[in-house]
């Protein structure tokens, strides 16, 4: 090709006809239809009559990205060619690129060519990522970025050609046998991070820039070159990771690429100062040339407004640009190598799916913004997936039955999506609670779901407790699918996510952005080990293989607990679990005998999926009755207490000076009603039963008595909206005998407490009255409590219990 041959003429770096500084990588790519040729291997040339470049029949070619450092810094897409005698570096110009091989070859501009004897330094500065070429001319120092295999092949060919030309260099400057993992381990040892070894999952050279506002694809397409915008002082981007290099000749500034490294838990960003990369890299010089930053993978999201459907196929943005959210900060990643964007998306999607941690998700304000055919094809489930060039990041429903979601399911989800008034709701949960019908399914598949081909089966609102933070009760929308249990948490769950000072300033989401960030914890059904159901179905605890996988749902409603457990068992029946390696043979009577009798051995039901469902035993109820009797100082001659009701409630207290319900503070309590007494306990719902992996007993007892009253001392019950909506105010005569009050000062299995430290969370009304203001979330439990209390009071006092309605 004569057009190619003319490009092979040698052109010194200082030649006045060299391309101007703005003819760089970005100008080449950001124009409409910009491409970088994706090919490796060799170029065969038939014409050996070159003016300044002697070629052999076969030349080794490396396509990549070059950072040229000398008196100034230049970056450009490149083609590096090895011939039998000469090494040539070409720059790919942006003019008239249409994505074809011929257009790229026509736009090759020779930057420099030199014989192999001029090479004085060659080595991998960053193993598998960056190769350094330095010549005798100090102006010719090239840092070549390309994929690992191509760099290795190029380096082998370079060694072969140099050997044929009897050329050698000092390879001891670089540890050529080092791997990228070893380089990363060496670098991370210089920073105050965890000393445990972190396995790399991917490394990507990018320009990473943070924007003060949302980076839109329209603005990106209008710009001819981001470098033009970045060279001005009043740029809309701030220097976050791509090092800003000030030119000595005052021709503006150039950003240097950085490296994004993905691991199972974190994202590491290496800021590279290429001007300092040369010679022997000892610890001090490495620390100066590489700056390492880290933030949790859980905080990394694709920008909500980023959509592969909005990108024109074949454009630079389609193949090189991703908009991200790191925490609350919008950012733009520009990948310098072709196809690295799609590789990054693939690795990121897999790692995020496998991440067993609280992670951020996006909740849109309106259902209209949830509709995305590429993410979730609700209607046309039989059509093939789109053939766009961008990776489909979100799970599809192509293999789901065409009846999903059915009208019955949509109606059921709408009825279940009712957040109780007592649960605190951040803006994201507030918007999620307003979704109805199909919008709930769209929200699940667009923002929450991580596993392919899963169906949403059940929705429930509940408070949750985590084993690692037993004192923090968090409001949650619980979504049960055929593959996992998702907990969408309120903002207080941010305490679960590792904090980082990576971003210098926190960029809040704009009010008109149309979305909010929330937090989500995912427990895969394959990781589920056991389910412990609480007394009277007031709560349940699901447990996985470690402390990170133990969550208690405080439904405070037996119906909600029963419905979730039934749906969970149905979903688990769909799982294909591998059989136990040592199956235990059972005879007919041991396998089916207890089932016909309606009993379970040790109150455990082993599901076909090998998940254990553990229900309260009579022994547990007996222990609770014994504890109550001991607190009441009941002698052995007195008949044992019978627990008539066990219910999770809130004790309501009003802030001083405020009598309005919106200023009420709810304290979670356990209320126990026996035939003669009422008890209020602080209960540990998460640490009991003690998990098998626990190395020491919990720091607190399961039940801690806060107050106890005799039913016969109850004077009246107030019903209504005073103090708190639907709360019950129990007014007791404070005439308990001294023996009872003394017994209440004894802590269970502990030393007697003094009168000043005796727990008492009731409210006094006068000298002879104590009031309990109790809110029972479940209407069924509230009616049952009133009925049982009225019956027992009538038995003990021989008259009807006074019930007063308040406004």
N, C-alpha and C positions, 0 to 999 in steps of 0.2 A: 504494500500500500504506500504510494508515494507521499500521501498526506502524513502518514506515520513516520516515514523516513525523514521528512523535513523537520520533524519535531526532535529528532535525535541529534541535532547539531549542538555542540557544546556551547554553553552560555555561562560565563562567569557570574558569580553572585553579584558583583558590583557593577555589572553592565547596566547602562542607562535604559536599555530596552527591556529589562526585566519587568515582570508584571508589578503593578503598584500594590501597596500594602493591603488595600481593601479587596483585592482579588484573592480572597482566602476561602477557607472551607465553607463558612457560613453563606457568603454571597453565592457560592456555587449551589448550595443546597436549598436556600430559602425561596428561590424563584419557582415559579409554577412548573411542576414536572421535574424538579431537580432530583437527581439520583447519583449514587456512587456505584460504580460497577462492582458487582459481587462475583469475582472470579479469581481463581488462584492457579498456580502452576506455571506453565511456560508459554512464551510467545514465540512462534516460529517466524523467522524472517528470511526471505529469499534473496534480498539485495544486500550484499556485503560492502557495496561502495558507499560508505558513509563518510561525510566530510570530517566530523570530529569524533565519531563513535564507531569503533570496530566491533562488529557483532559476529557471533558464531551462528551456526545453523539453529541452535536452540538456546534460548535465554530464559533464565529463571525470573519470575515476576512476583512481586509482593505488593498487594493493594492494602493500603492502611491509612493511618493518620499520623502526620509528622508535626512535632514541636521543634522548631529550629531555634537554637539559642546561640547568640554571639553578642554583639554590641546591642542588639535588639532582639525581640522575641517575635517569631512568626508561627502561625499554625495554619495548616492546609491539608486537604485530602491529597493523597499521593499515590504514585506508582513507582516502586523501586525496582530497577532491572539489573540483573547480573548477567554479564556476558563473559566470554573467555578472558578478556583483557581489562574490561572497564566496568565500573559501577556507575549507574546513572540514576538520578532522582528527578522525577517528573511531578509537576503540580497539575492537578485537575482543575481547570478553569470552569466557571459557571456558565459561560456563554453558550447559548443554543443547545443546551443539554435536553434531550428528550427521553432519556432512560435507556437508549440503545447502546450497544457496544461501540458502534461506529461513531456515534456522537461523542462518546467519552474519549475515544482514541483521537478524534479530531481536536479535542480540547486539552490534549496533553501538552504542557509547556515545560521544556527542559529547564530545570533549576540549576543543576550542576552535574558534571560527569568527571570522573577522575580514575586513574589506574589504581590497582589494588595496593601498589607500593606506597601510596599516599595515606593509607589507613594507619593510624597510630593507636587507636583505642576502639575496641569492640567488646561488648558485653551486655548481659541482661541486667539492667538496673533494677527492674522489677521482674522477677522470674515469671515466665509464661505470658507477660503482658507488654513489657517495654524493652526494646533493644536499642542500645546506643551505638552510633557510628560517629567517630571523630577523625578528621583528617589533619594534615599538617597545617592547613589553612585554618586559623582559629575561627573564621567566620562560618565554617562548615561543620557544625555539630548538630546531629539529627537524633531525635528521640522518636523512635518508630513504635506506634501503637497498632497492634493487630491481634487476631485471635491466636491462641496458644499453638495450635498445630501448624499454622502457616509460618509463624515466627520460627518454630523449630526447624521446619523444612528449609526456610530461607537461610537460617544460620548454618545448617549443614552444607547447603550449596555454596555459601560464602566461604566456608572453610575449604571446600574442595577446590574452588577457583583460586583461592589464595595459595593453596598448596601447589597447584599447577604452576603458579607464577612465582614460587619460592618466596612467598611473603608470610611473615609471622608477626604476631603482636603479643603483648604481655597479657595473657588471659588470667593471670593470678590476681588482677585487679578486681575480678568478680568471681563469686562462687557459682560457677556455671551449673553445678549439680544441685543447687538449692531449688526447692519447689516453692510455689506461691504460698502453700500452707506454712512452710518453714520460715519464709520471709515474714508472713503475718504474725507467727508466734514470736519471732524476734522483735518485731515492732510493737506488739501489744505488751511485751515485757517492759518496755520503756514508759508505759503509761499506767496510771493508777486504776486499772481495771481488774476484774477477777482473774486470779492466777490459773484457773482451770482452763484446759485446752478447748478451744472453740473451733469446730470444724467448718471450713468455708464451703458454701454452697454455690457461690458464683461471684465473679468480679467483673465490673463493667466500667469502662472509661466514659465519663459524661461531663457535661457542663451542668452543674447544679446551682440554680439561682433561686433566691426567694424574692417574691414580689410583694409589694405592699397591698396590692389588690389582686383580684382574680386575673390570671393570665388567660386571655381568650384566644381561641384559635383564629378568629378573624384578625386580631391585631398581629398575630404571628404571621399570617399569610400576607398582610399588607407590607410588612417590613421586608426590605430587600436583604438586609443582613442584621442580625442581632448585634454584631460587633459595632455597627454604626451607632446603634443606640447605647451600647455599653461604653463607648468611648467618651460620651459626654458626661459632665459632672452631675447634671440634673437627671440622671437615669432613674427609671422607675424600679430598677432592680438594686438590691443591696448585696454586698459581697458576703456570701455565706461560706461557701466551700471552694468555689473556683477562684483561685488566687488572682488578684488584680495586679498585673505587671505594668508599671509605669515606664513608658518608653523614654530613653535618654534624650531623644531628639524632639521631645514635646509633640510627637505625632499622635497623642492619645494614649489609651490604655488597652491592653489585651488581656482577656481572661485565659487562664490555664485550665485544662481539664483536671478533674479530680477522679478518684476511684470510689465506686460504691461496692462494698462487699457485703453479701448477704450471708447470715448464719441462721440457725434454727430459732434464736431468740432475739437477735439484735441486728441492726443495720449499722455498719461501720463506714465512715467516710474518711478517706485519706486525702488531705490537701497536699499536693506535690509541688515543690519548688524546683522545677526542672533546671533552673539556672545553677542550682547548687549540686546537681547530680553529676558527679564525675569523680574518678579516682576511687581509692579505697573507701568503702563505707563503714567506718567504725561507728560505735554507738553514738558518739557525740554528733558526728556529721549526719548520721541517719536521723537523729532527733531533730536536727535543724532542717533537713530537707523534707521530712514527712511529719505532718501533724494529723493525729488520729482523733476522730470524734465518734461518739456512739449514741444511738438512741434506740428505744425498743421497737422491734418489728411490729408490735401490737399497735403502735401509734402511727404507722405508715398506711395511708389510704390513697387510692386513686381519687383525684378530684371529682366531686359529684357532677360537675358540669363537663367533665371529660367523657366523651363518647366516641367510640370508633365509627359510629354511623355518621357523625358530623364531619369526619375527615374525608377529603376527596382522595380517592385511591390514587396512588402514585406520587403524591406530593411529598415534600420533605417532612412535613409534620406527621404524615401518616406513617412514615418509616423510621423517624428519628426522635420525635418529641412526645413526652408524657407529662401531663399535669398531675401534681401530687398534693396531698395534704400530709404534712409531718406535724403531728399534734394538731394545733389550730392554725398553722402557718401554711399558706399556699406556696407552692414551689414548682419550678419547671425543670425537668431533666431533659437535656439534649444529648442523645447518644452519638458519639463520634464515629462509631463503626456500624455498617449496615447489618441488619438483622439482630443486633444486640438488644434493641427495644423489645422484640418479640421473645427473645430468650429470657430477658429480665422479667417480663410479664408472666411467662410460664413458671419460672422458678419462684417468683414472688407469690403467685397464686397457690402453688403447692405448699410452700412454707407457711403461708397464712392459714391454710386449711389444717395443717398439722399442728399449728401453734396451740398449746394448751395453756391459755392465759386469758385474762380479761383484755379484750381488744376493742378498738374504736370502730363504730359503724356510723352510717349516715341515715338520718330520719328526715324525710321531706315533709314540708308543711302541708302540701296539697296532694291528693291522690293522682291528679293529672300528671305530675312530674314523675310518677312511678312507672308509667307506661313505657316499655322499651321492648320492642319485638325481638331484638337480638338477644336480650337477656332472658326473656321468659315468654315464649310463644304460647299464650293461653289458648288462642283460638285454633290455629292451624298446627296441630301437633303431628301431622303426617308429612309436612313438607320438610325438605332437606334444610340443613343449616346454611347460612349465607356463606358465600365464597369470598368475602372481603379479605383484604390483605392483613387487617388487624386481627389480633388474637381475641377470641371470644372468652372473656374472663369469667363470665358468670355462668352458673349451672343452667342447663337447659332442661326442658321437659319433653324432649323428643321421644323418650321411651316410656313416658307416663301414659296411662290409659286416657282415651279421648274424653272420658266423662269427668276427668279431674280438671278443675274443681267442680263438683256437682252443686246443684242448687241447694240440696240438703246441707252440704258442708258449708256453703257460704252463709246460709241462714244460721247454722249452729255457731260459726265463728263470730258472726255479728252479735249474737246473744251473749257469747262468752266474753267479748271485748268490752267489758264494763269494769272500769277501775273503781274499787271501793273508795268512798270519800275520805277514809282515814289514812290512806296511803299518800305520802308526799309525792308530788309529780313535778319533775323538771320539764322545761318546754318540749324536749324531745319525746318524753313519755306522754305528755299531754296531747301532742299531735298523733302519736301512735294510737291513743285511746279513742280518737275520733274517726279512725278508719272503719269503713263498713264493707261487708261483702267482698267483692272482687278486689277492692283496694287492699284488704288485709293480705290476701294471697300475693298480690303484686309487691307489696312492701316486703313480705317474707323473702321472695325469690330475688328481688332487686337489691336489697340492703342487708339481709341477714344470712340466708342460706349459703353454705359453703360446700356441700356435698352434692354431686351430680345425681339427678333422677330421684330426688326425694320429694315427698308430699307432706304438706302441712296437715296435721290431723287434729290438733287440740290447742287451745289458747286458754291461759289462766293468769289472773293477776294475784300476786302474793308478795308478802315480805319474805326475804331470804337472808340466811346467815351463812357465812363461809367459815370453814374450820380454822383457817389461819387468822381470821379476824372475828372472833366469837362475840365481841361486844358491839359490832356495827350491824344494825338491822337495816337492810336496803330494800326499797320498793323495786319490784321487778314485774315485767311482763314475760311470762314463761310460755315459750312456743315449743310444742312437741311435734317433731316430724318423724318420718319413717327411718331416719338415720341418726338423729341427734336431739338433744334437749338444749334449747337456746334460752339464755337469761338476759333480757335487755334491762339494764340497770340504770338507776338514777345517777345524777352527777356525783354524788358522794362516793361512788365506786371508783372514782379517779385515784383514790388512795391505793388501789390494788395495782395500778400501773406505775412502773418505775419512772421516777421523775428524772429529767435531764435538763442541763443548762445549754444544750446544743444551740438553740435559737437564742440570740441575745435579747430579743423582745418578743413577747407573745402577741400574736396577731389574732384578734378576736374575729369571729365570723360576723359579717355584715348583717344588719337587720333585714336587708332586702335580698339576701342570698337565697332564701326559699328553702333552706335546710338547716338542720342542727346536728351536731355530733353527739353520739351517745356511746355507751359502753356495753359490751356483750361478752358473756362467758358461755363457752360451748362445751358440752359434755357429750362425746360420742357414745352412742348406745353400745358400741362394741367394747367400750371401756367400763361400762356399768358392771358393778360387782354385786351390790346389795341395795335393798330399799327397806328402811326401818319405818314402820308406821307407828305414830304416836298414840297415846291413850285417847280413846273416844274419837279417833280419826281427826284430831285437831291439827296435826302437822305430820310431815313425813321427811325423812332424811335419805338422800340418795348418795351413794358412796362409790367411788372408783378405786383405782389401784394405789393412790397416794393421797396425802393431805390436801393437795391442790384440787382434788376431785370430790370433795365432800361438801355438800350443800344441803341446808335444811330449808324447806318451804313451810313457812308459818301461815297456812291457809286460814286458821282459826274458824274453819267451817268443815264439818264432816262431809257435806255433799261435794264440795270442791275437791277434797282429798280423795274421796271414793271415785269421782269421775276421772281424775287424772290417773289414778292407779289402774283403773279399768282400761283406759286408753293406752297406757304404757304397756300393759300386758299384751294387748292386741298388737301393738307395734312390734314388740319383742318377738312375737310369734312369727313375724315375717323375716327375722334375721336367720341367716344360715350359719350357725355356730359350728366350729369343728368339734368332733367328739372328744371326750376326755381321753388322754393317752392311756389311762388304766381304768376302763369302765368297771364299775362294781355290779356284779350280777345279782339280780334280785329275784326272789321267787314271787309267785302270784300274790301271796297274802301280804308280804311286806310292801309290795308296790301298789296294790289296789285296796288293801284292807282299810287303811286309815281314811281313804277317800270316800269309801261307801259309808263310813261312820261319821263323816264330816269333821274329822280331826286332822291336825297336822303335828308331826313329830317336832317337839321343842318349839312349837308355834312358828315354824319356818316352812314356807312353801317355796320349793325349788322349781323355778319356771323351766320350760323346755329350752330356753336360751341360756340356762345355767345361772341366771340371776336369782339371788335369794330375796324373797319378800318375808321380812321378819315382823311379826305382830306382837303386841304386848302380851305377856304371859300373866297368869294368875299370881305368880310370885311377885312380879313387879307391882301389881295392884295391892297385894298384901303388904309389901314393903312400904308403900306410900301410906296405907292405912295405919301401919304400925308407927310410922313417923308422926302422923297426925295425933295418934293416941298418946304418944310419948310427950308431945308438946302440950297436950291438954292435961297431962299428969293423971291419966286414967289408970287405975289399978287393974291387976289381972282378974279380979273378981267381977269387974264391970264388963258387960258384953262388948265384943270388939266393934269398932266403928265400921259402918257400911258406907262406902263411897257411892253416893247417888248421882253425882255430877262432877265431871272434870271438864273445864272449859278454859280456853285462852282468852283473856280479856285485857282491857286497858284500864288502869286507874287514872282518872282525870284529875288534874290539878290546875287551878287558874292562877295566872300570874297576878301578883299583888297589884291592886289598883285597877284591874280589868275584870269585868264580869261578862265579857263576850266570848262566844264559843271559839272564835278564830284565834283567841289568845290562850286557848287551853293547851296543856302539855299532856301527852299520852304516855303513860309508863306501862310497858308490857308486864303483865302478871299472869299467874296461873291461879284460878279460883277453884277450890274444891268444896263441894257441899256434901256433908254427911247427914246422918239422921238427926244430929243434935247441934252441929257446929258448922261454921264457915271459916275457910282459911284463904289467905293470900300468900302466894309463894313467888319468889324469884327463881326461875327454873333455867337450867342449862339445857338448851334444846339441841346443841350441836356436838358436844363432846361425849355424850352417852348414847348408846353403849360405846365403850372405849374401843377405838379401832385396833386391829391386830398389830399395826405397825407402830403404835404409840409406845415410846420408850419409858414413859412415866405417867402416873395418873394425872387427871386434870387438876388444875390449881384450885378449883372451887367445887363444892358439892353440887349434886344435881338439883336438890331442892333446898332453898333457903327461906325459912319462914319470915314474913314481914309483919303479919298481923293475924289475929284469930278472934272470933266473936261467937258467942252462943246464940242460937236461933231464938231462944226464948227472950233474949235481951233486945231483939229487934222491935222497934217501936212503930215504924211505918216505912212504906216504900213510895218514893216519888218517881212518877213516870212523865216523860215529856222532853221538851227541848231546852229546858233551863240548864245552864252550865255547859252542856254539850248535847248535840242532837242524838236522840234515841238512847241517852244514858239513863242508868238507874241510880237513884240516890237512896242508899240504905241507911236509915237513921237508927242507931243503937243507943240504948240507955247505958251509960258508962257506969254500971253498978256491979262490975265483975268482982268476984271475991278475991281476996289477997293471994290465996294459994294459986289461982289461975294466973294472975299477973306475975307472980314469982316464977312460975314454970315457963312463962314466955321469955324470961331473961336468959334461959339456958340455950345456948347454941348447940345444935345437933353435933354430937361427937366433939364438942369444944368446951372451953371454959365458960363459966357464967359471966354474963355481961352486966355491967353496972346499969343503973336506971337511966343515966344520961345517954348511954350508947345503945339502949334497947331499940331495935328497929321498929318504927311506927310511922306508916305513911298515910294515916287517916287524917281527917280534918275534924276539929272540935267545934261544936256549935253550942256554946254555953258551958257550964260547969258539969253537966250531967248528960251530955249527948255527944256521940261520935258518928260522923257520917263517912260512908264509903260512896264515892261517886264512881260507878263502874260502867264502862261502855263495852257491850258485847257485840262484836262485829256481825255475827251470824244471827239473823232474825229468828231462825229455828231454835238456836241455842238460847236466845234471850227469852223466848216464850216458854221453853222447857224449864229454864231456871226459875222464872216467876211462878210457874205451875208447881214445881217441886217445893219451892220455898214456901208458897202459900199452904200447901198440904202439910208440910212438917210443922209450920207455925201453928196451924189449926190443931194438929195432934198434940202439940206441947202446951198450947195456951187455951185450947177449948173454945176458940172464937176465930172469926175470919180475919185475915191479915188486912190491915188498912192500906189501901192503894189510893194514892192521890195523883191526879193529873195536873201537870203544870203547863203553862202556855209557852 
